[in-house]
Amino acid sequence: MTSVITALALTVLAQDFRPDAEEQRQRAQMEMERARSEYQRALRSLDQGRWEAAVESLKKAGADTARADAALYWSAFALFRKGDAQAAMASLQSLRSAHPTSRWLNDAKALELEIQQAAGKPVPPEQESDEEVRMIAVNSVMQSDPERGIAYLEKVLNGSNTLRVKRQAMFMLGMNRSPKTRDLVVRYAKGGSNPDLQRQAIETLGAMGADSGPMIKEIYDGAQDAELKRVALSALSRDTHTKVLIEIARTEKNRELRRQAVEMLSHSRSKDAKEYMLELLK
């Protein structure tokens, strides 16, 4: 009898010490959120030229499996900028080995070429400032020779530049409403580059007029990632895209995404949005 009681007691104790599944899930979620927060902190450090701080944040950001490849790329970028070409190349090698199908591989090739051309010499801190001056110059060129300006901006987007500089380039493309520029932005918005630049391209596309609405809807429908869908919804928040946003609100099965679409429509001043709000109250 005693042995039976002892066995029961041990079973109860074992259950007490067994991690609860929900608790494990919550802990994993918290770790993921911390990793995402570190990734955003790293991007801010990169924009500010704080290479060491960026590297430290990216070490922690790697815990987010969805951005592990991005963390390796930006680590290589920051390491190279602070003069450690050998460590930068090692990070790029890790990216290729661990993520052979990553959308960051083209960016990695461009960065590797730059590192090889520099022959291991640290990039002068002034280089970023020079790049900003060039961006000011190309903004002027866009007014007089758009074809040449667009070609340069595409080169910036495909090169190894900070996300801030690439965002500037994408913004400038968005200011030019030519069919060629739109096609270029659409290509990036559909995933023609890394995920960070894709999100920026979707936002830029949203500001390029009502005609871009159906294109963003197409991207939204094809997106497997809920975060990318939220970016597309944000790009559709302008009144010029109200009808597309209403269509999503009517058909979206995901409760959170539908709520976001409805919330955006509630802030719209368009007649269609107001009628849809009344429709929901019936």
Buried (B, 14 or more C-beta within 10 A) or exposed (E): EEEEEEEEEEEEEEEEEEEEEEEEEEEEEEEBEBBBBBBEBBBBBBBEBBBEBBBBBBEBBBBBEEBBBBBBBBBBBBBBBBBBBEBBBBBBBBBBEEBEEBBBBEBBBBBBEBBEEBEEEEBEEEEBEEBEEBBEEBBEBBEEEBEEBBEBBBEBBBBBBBBBBBBBBBBBBBEBEEEEBBEBBBBBBBBBBBBBBBBBBBBBBBBBEEEBBEBBBBBBEEBEEEEBBBBBBBBBBBBBBBBBBBBBBEEBEEEEBBEBBBEBBEEBEBEBBBEBEEEEEE
